[in-house]
Amino acid sequence: MLKNIAKGIQAYFGSFGLISKLKLWKYFAIPILISIITAIFIGILAYGLSDNIGHFIAKLWIWDWGKETYTTISNVIGGLLIIVLGFILYKHIVMALSAPFMSVVSEKIETHFLGAQNQGQRTTSFNQQLWRGIKINLRNLGMEFFWTIPIFLLSFIPIIGILSSVLLFLVQAYYAGFGNMDYTLERHFNYKESIQFVKQQRGIAIGNGIVFMLCLLIPVLGIILALPLSVTAASKETVSLLQSKNHYN
């Protein structure tokens, strides 16, 4: 697992150069715009809801003693919850709506590395690529919420909370990497086959997603560069995996 995580991270090396070499930046224009608009929307939503969630949690404390302290803690919890949920929603909205554009990028990268070997692919339309992206990301969104909520609650338990925070980050990273890998896999596997393939390559997906998530922590620049770099890295590594499994033969 750790070896594959490292491979997923190492795939980022040379991504800038590959994007420039293949002249791929133009394909990222609309996805970057989608990223910016989505980030602004999520930010406004988070700002408006954080206090409301905090007040709702505070109302659960029916006693007068410790009310002020509990209210302060509730506001902190509400803010943290909004940040976590905001990251999850942002990631899947952007990845779903960018699917048709990222599929083109991954295909060009695949052709660059394989040339004439690039055979046996399924030909899909813009609408099919968009629907595939929405379907995969809705599935991943549901799974991520399923794991995130209990892990988030555990994060408030001393000592265990530190480990759960790391686990929460890795869960988000895994589903981010999953989506990035599927831009290549959608040309080779159906929906269920793609899910099975990524499950067998969890380390690669996590490694890719770790850098993706860290990029998002960079103010402004992160939401611009996260998707181009992560999709390029994921495409390179996914093509390599398909080659190692003799898929193209």
C-alpha positions as CSV (number, residue, x, y, z in Angstrom):
1,M,0.0,0.0,0.0
2,L,2.7,2.5,1.0
3,K,4.7,1.7,-2.1
4,N,1.7,2.4,-4.3
5,I,0.9,5.6,-2.4
6,A,4.4,6.8,-3.2
7,K,4.0,5.9,-6.8
8,G,0.8,7.9,-7.0
9,I,2.6,10.9,-5.6
10,Q,5.7,10.5,-7.8
11,A,3.5,10.5,-10.9
12,Y,3.1,14.3,-10.3
13,F,6.8,14.8,-11.2
14,G,7.0,16.2,-14.7
15,S,3.3,16.9,-15.0
16,F,3.9,20.6,-15.7
17,G,6.3,19.8,-18.4
18,L,4.0,17.2,-20.0
19,I,1.0,19.6,-20.0
20,S,3.1,22.2,-21.8
21,K,4.7,19.7,-24.2
22,L,1.3,18.4,-25.3
23,K,-0.3,21.9,-25.2
24,L,-3.0,20.8,-22.9
25,W,-3.5,24.0,-21.0
26,K,-6.3,25.1,-23.3
27,Y,-8.4,22.1,-22.3
28,F,-8.3,23.2,-18.6
29,A,-9.8,26.6,-19.2
30,I,-13.4,25.6,-18.7
31,P,-12.6,23.2,-15.8
32,I,-10.6,26.0,-14.0
33,L,-13.6,28.3,-14.5
34,I,-15.9,25.6,-13.0
35,S,-13.5,25.3,-10.1
36,I,-13.5,29.0,-9.4
37,I,-17.3,29.3,-9.6
38,T,-17.8,26.2,-7.4
39,A,-15.3,27.4,-4.8
40,I,-17.0,30.8,-4.6
41,F,-20.4,29.1,-4.3
42,I,-19.3,26.7,-1.6
43,G,-17.5,29.5,0.3
44,I,-20.7,31.7,0.4
45,L,-22.7,28.7,1.4
46,A,-20.3,27.8,4.2
47,Y,-20.2,31.3,5.5
48,G,-23.9,31.5,5.7
49,L,-24.5,28.1,7.2
50,S,-21.7,27.8,9.8
51,D,-23.4,29.9,12.4
52,N,-26.7,28.2,11.8
53,I,-25.3,24.8,12.4
54,G,-23.4,26.0,15.4
55,H,-26.6,27.5,16.9
56,F,-28.5,24.2,16.2
57,I,-25.9,22.2,18.0
58,A,-25.9,24.6,20.9
59,K,-29.6,24.2,21.4
60,L,-29.0,20.5,22.2
61,W,-27.5,21.7,25.5
62,I,-30.6,22.3,27.7
63,W,-28.8,23.2,30.9
64,D,-27.8,26.7,32.0
65,W,-24.4,25.8,33.5
66,G,-21.7,25.7,30.8
67,K,-24.0,27.1,28.2
68,E,-21.6,29.7,27.0
69,T,-18.7,27.3,26.7
70,Y,-20.8,24.7,24.9
71,T,-22.0,27.4,22.5
72,T,-18.4,28.4,21.6
73,I,-17.5,24.7,21.1
74,S,-20.7,24.3,19.0
75,N,-19.7,27.1,16.7
76,V,-16.2,25.6,16.2
77,I,-17.8,22.2,15.4
78,G,-20.2,23.8,13.0
79,G,-17.3,25.6,11.2
80,L,-15.2,22.5,11.0
81,L,-18.1,20.4,9.7
82,I,-18.9,23.0,7.0
83,I,-15.2,23.0,5.9
84,V,-15.1,19.2,5.7
85,L,-18.4,19.0,3.8
86,G,-17.4,21.9,1.6
87,F,-14.2,20.2,0.5
88,I,-16.2,17.0,-0.3
89,L,-18.9,18.8,-2.3
90,Y,-16.4,21.1,-4.1
91,K,-14.3,18.1,-5.2
92,H,-17.1,16.0,-6.6
93,I,-19.0,18.9,-8.3
94,V,-15.8,20.0,-10.1
95,M,-14.7,16.5,-11.1
96,A,-18.2,15.5,-12.4
97,L,-18.7,18.6,-14.5
98,S,-15.2,18.6,-15.8
99,A,-15.4,14.9,-17.0
100,P,-15.8,15.5,-20.8
101,F,-12.8,17.9,-20.8
102,M,-10.6,15.8,-18.6
103,S,-11.4,12.7,-20.7
104,V,-9.9,14.5,-23.7
105,V,-6.8,15.3,-21.7
106,S,-6.3,11.8,-20.5
107,E,-6.8,10.4,-24.0
108,K,-4.1,12.7,-25.4
109,I,-1.7,11.6,-22.6
110,E,-2.5,8.0,-23.3
111,T,-1.8,8.4,-27.0
112,H,1.4,10.2,-26.3
113,F,2.7,7.3,-24.2
114,L,1.3,4.4,-26.3
115,G,1.1,5.7,-29.9
116,A,-0.2,3.0,-32.2
117,Q,-0.6,0.6,-29.3
118,N,-3.6,2.7,-28.1
119,Q,-6.3,0.3,-29.2
120,G,-9.4,-1.3,-28.0
121,Q,-10.9,1.9,-26.5
122,R,-14.6,2.6,-26.2
123,T,-15.7,5.7,-28.1
124,T,-17.9,7.9,-26.0
125,S,-19.7,11.2,-26.6
126,F,-19.5,14.4,-24.6
127,N,-22.9,13.6,-23.0
128,Q,-21.8,10.0,-22.1
129,Q,-18.6,11.3,-20.6
130,L,-20.5,13.9,-18.6
131,W,-23.0,11.3,-17.4
132,R,-20.2,8.9,-16.5
133,G,-18.5,11.6,-14.4
134,I,-21.8,12.5,-12.6
135,K,-22.5,8.9,-11.9
136,I,-19.1,8.0,-10.6
137,N,-18.9,11.2,-8.5
138,L,-22.4,10.7,-7.0
139,R,-21.5,7.2,-6.0
140,N,-18.2,8.4,-4.5
141,L,-19.9,11.3,-2.8
142,G,-22.3,8.9,-1.1
143,M,-19.5,6.6,0.0
144,E,-17.4,9.5,1.2
145,F,-20.3,10.8,3.4
146,F,-20.8,7.3,4.7
147,W,-17.3,7.1,6.0
148,T,-16.7,10.8,6.8
149,I,-19.5,11.4,9.3
150,P,-18.5,8.7,11.8
151,I,-14.8,9.5,11.4
152,F,-15.6,13.2,12.0
153,L,-17.4,12.4,15.2
154,L,-14.5,10.3,16.4
155,S,-12.1,13.2,15.8
156,F,-13.4,14.9,19.0
157,I,-12.3,12.0,21.2
158,P,-8.8,12.7,22.7
159,I,-5.9,10.8,21.2
160,I,-8.2,8.9,18.8
161,G,-9.1,12.3,17.4
162,I,-5.6,12.7,15.9
163,L,-5.7,9.4,14.1
164,S,-9.2,10.0,12.9
165,S,-8.2,13.3,11.3
166,V,-5.5,11.5,9.3
167,L,-8.0,8.9,8.3
168,L,-10.5,11.5,7.3
169,F,-7.9,13.1,5.0
170,L,-7.0,9.8,3.5
171,V,-10.6,9.0,2.8
172,Q,-11.0,12.3,0.9
173,A,-7.7,11.7,-0.9
174,Y,-8.8,8.2,-2.0
175,Y,-12.1,9.4,-3.6
176,A,-10.3,12.4,-5.3
177,G,-7.7,10.0,-6.8
178,F,-10.6,7.6,-7.8
179,G,-12.2,10.3,-9.9
180,N,-9.0,11.4,-11.5
181,M,-8.2,7.8,-12.5
182,D,-11.6,7.2,-14.0
183,Y,-11.1,9.8,-16.7
184,T,-8.8,7.2,-18.3
185,L,-10.6,4.1,-17.2
186,E,-14.0,5.2,-18.7
187,R,-12.6,4.4,-22.2
188,H,-11.6,0.9,-21.2
189,F,-14.0,-0.3,-18.5
190,N,-17.7,0.0,-17.7
191,Y,-18.9,1.5,-14.4
192,K,-18.6,-1.6,-12.3
193,E,-15.3,-2.7,-13.8
194,S,-13.8,0.7,-13.1
195,I,-14.8,0.6,-9.5
196,Q,-13.2,-2.8,-9.1
197,F,-10.0,-1.7,-10.8
198,V,-9.6,1.3,-8.5
199,K,-10.3,-0.8,-5.4
200,Q,-7.4,-3.0,-6.4
201,Q,-5.2,0.1,-6.8
202,R,-6.2,2.0,-3.6
203,G,-2.7,3.1,-2.9
204,I,-2.3,4.8,-6.3
205,A,-5.6,6.6,-5.9
206,I,-4.7,7.8,-2.4
207,G,-1.3,9.0,-3.5
208,N,-2.8,11.0,-6.3
209,G,-5.5,12.4,-4.0
210,I,-3.1,13.4,-1.3
211,V,-1.4,15.9,-3.6
212,F,-4.7,17.0,-5.0
213,M,-6.0,17.8,-1.5
214,L,-2.8,19.5,-0.5
215,C,-3.0,21.7,-3.6
216,L,-6.5,22.8,-2.6
217,L,-5.0,24.2,0.7
218,I,-3.0,26.7,-1.3
219,P,-5.1,29.9,-1.5
220,V,-6.5,30.8,-4.9
221,L,-3.7,29.1,-6.9
222,G,-4.7,25.7,-5.5
223,I,-8.2,25.7,-7.1
224,I,-6.5,26.6,-10.4
225,L,-3.8,24.0,-10.5
226,A,-5.2,21.1,-8.5
227,L,-7.2,19.5,-11.3
228,P,-4.8,19.9,-14.2
229,L,-1.8,18.5,-12.2
230,S,-3.8,15.7,-10.6
231,V,-5.5,14.5,-13.8
232,T,-2.2,14.6,-15.7
233,A,-0.5,12.5,-13.0
234,A,-3.4,10.1,-12.7
235,S,-3.6,9.6,-16.4
236,K,0.2,8.8,-16.6
237,E,0.0,6.3,-13.8
238,T,-3.3,4.7,-14.9
239,V,-1.9,4.1,-18.4
240,S,1.2,2.6,-16.8
241,L,-1.0,0.3,-14.7
242,L,-3.0,-0.8,-17.7
243,Q,0.2,-1.6,-19.6
244,S,1.6,-3.6,-16.7
245,K,-1.6,-5.7,-16.7
246,N,-1.3,-6.3,-20.5
247,H,-4.6,-4.6,-21.0
248,Y,-3.7,-3.2,-24.3
249,N,-2.8,-6.6,-25.7
